Structure formats: structure tokens, C-alpha cells
Amino acid sequence: MRPYSGSASDASPSAGAASDPPPSRSPARHFAMTDSLSAYWRFYWAVADTQVTRWLPREPGRVLDLSSPEFRGAARAVASGHDVVALLPSADMRLRRPLTLVNGHAPAPRRQPPGRLRQVVGDTTFLSGFASDVFDSVIADNRILSRHLATEASLGEIARVLRPGGRTLICVDSVVLGMALLAEQDCWPELSFAPSADVLLVPWPDGSITRCFTAEQVAELLTDAGLEPEWIKPRTVLSASTVEMMLPGDSRALNKLVEMELKAAESDDYVGVHLIASARKPTPTR
């Protein structure tokens, strides 16, 4: 596959065309570039925030967060009483300070005193700095395992550091998003093989490479790593056009849309650009 090379619509307007409207972002690139100020992405992160909060164990425990500083899962886990180790890619990066109100949502009520947060610099692919069976939960959200092209190795490490009975929450790019990006880059030969490919690697608009998955492939990877899948589903099923039509006209629409999303029964991975999955490390039988 060839890297993304852009098009005339991506070029910056000349000085003589200053009055022209800025070029519109293509549908696939809209999903590939996470603009936190757009209506859809405000909705997306509100859904992700609520999903993580509901997934976290009720009893305080030890959590490893691999999701990078842009993701708010670590802050939610600390607020819920968990002791969190956040693995950072470099020493100059720090987790963002959580806001009092996030996307119109009040902070989750605390069931117990907040936990502790430790920020550690390390490799999120090979967790060699951690002993085996030490974490109650591992959060690998924010597409981190799609950016780790050797996803099998990463899941193997997650399974290793989880204690028996511990759980992991992961998020990956779906084949739907990968195929849309391939089509926009005119990668038609690659696109024809994409649905049946064992491994689908897709050039990203920023020049990086991402690995995309079907729900069946995610289940297989989790099982091969020694984990038991609990569920796999799209992060969101509501279309961007629906979200962007409803949000600007109603200040209360965000909460309604999030609740609608969480109650959606649809679980076909072909309607979502990202997949999330929960899995458990089995407890040895005596």
C-alpha cells in the first residue's frame, strides 16, 4: 500500500482566495483525525468516557492504563478509587488535568475516596518493566493496539500482567474505517482484498500505519492471548450526520445522544469505525 499523498482539496488556499471557504474534510479523514472541538468528536469522547466509567470494577484495585495522555480513562479510574499506573511514551508528556465538567457531563459520583495516579515512562508494547499477575485491570483504549502493529505481542503482554480473574478493555480501528481510507487513497487493489485479509494495514492521513480488525479477528486475538472475550461491539453506532444535526440546536442533546448510544442494541462491527472489547483472564482451576 502506498502512503497517503493528499489531493488538490487538501491544499492550503492561496492568498488571493482568502475569502473562499476552507476545504471540507473527507468523511473518512473526519473519523481518522480526532478533532475534539467538532460536534461528533465531543459526542464520541463523551460516549468513551461513560463506557470506561461503567466498565471499571466497583471495588478499588490496581489499574494499568496504556491509552496515552490524550485519553481520560486514567482520571476516571482514579476518581473511582483505583490506583492507576499510566504508561507514558516520553518523559515530557503528562496526563491532562480533568475538567470539572466534561462535554456537559458532571463528574461521576465517588463511591469511595479517590485512588492514586503514578505516571511511568515505558514501552506500551512490551511491558517488561512489570511483573506477571499484578494488575486487576488493563485499559488499552484510544486505538493503541491498532497503532501497535504486532497486536498479538501486545495482547500477550496484557494477559501476562493481568492477575487471574482480571479484565482488560481495548479499542481498535475497524475494517470499515480502514476500507474507507483505502478507497479515498485510490488503493483499489488493496481494497478488493481488505475484507478477507488476515492482517489489514492501512496508511493513515498523518503518515502512520494502522492495523484494522473485524469483530471476529478481535475475538480470535483475545482467545489466542489466553483471554476470554466478554463482549465486542462498536464504540458508536449513531452516524456523524445524526450527531451533528442534533447537537448544535439543543444544549441538552449530548446527554440524550450518549444514553441513546449506550442503549443501542446493534452490535454489527460493520456500522462502527472503532471496536471496543472486554475480556477476562481465566482463573486456573484446581
C-alpha positions, 0 to 999 in steps of 0.5 A: 500500500502506498502512503497517503499523498493528499489531493488538490482539496487538501491544499492550503488556499492561496492568498488571493482566495482568502475569502473562499471557504476552507476545504471540507474534510473527507468523511473518512479523514473526519473519523481518522483525525480526532478533532475534539472541538467538532460536534461528533468528536465531543459526542464520541469522547463523551460516549468513551468516557461513560463506557470506561466509567461503567466498565471499571470494577466497583471495588478499588484495585490496581489499574494499568492504563496504556491509552496515552495522555490524550485519553481520560480513562486514567482520571476516571479510574482514579476518581473511582478509587483505583490506583492507576499506573499510566504508561507514558511514551516520553518523559515530557508528556503528562496526563491532562488535568480533568475538567470539572465538567466534561462535554456537559457531563458532571463528574461521576459520583465517588463511591469511595475516596479517590485512588492514586495516579503514578505516571511511568515512562515505558514501552506500551508494547512490551511491558517488561518493566512489570511483573506477571499477575499484578494488575486487576485491570488493563485499559488499552483504549484510544486505538493503541493496539491498532497503532501497535502493529504486532497486536498479538505481542501486545495482547500477550503482554496484557494477559501476562500482567493481568492477575487471574480473574482480571479484565482488560478493555481495548479499542481498535480501528475497524475494517470499515474505517480502514476500507474507507481510507483505502478507497479515498487513497485510490488503493483499489487493489488493496481494497478488493482484498481488505475484507478477507485479509488476515492482517489489514494495514492501512496508511493513515492521513498523518503518515502512520500505519494502522492495523484494522480488525473485524469483530471476529479477528478481535475475538480470535486475538483475545482467545489466542492471548489466553483471554476470554472475550466478554463482549465486542461491539462498536464504540458508536453506532449513531452516524456523524450526520445524526450527531451533528444535526442534533447537537448544535440546536439543543444544549441538552442533546449530548446527554440524550445522544450518549444514553441513546448510544449506550442503549443501542442494541446493534452490535454489527462491527460493520456500522462502527469505525472503532471496536471496543472489547472486554475480556477476562483472564481465566482463573486456573482451576484446581 
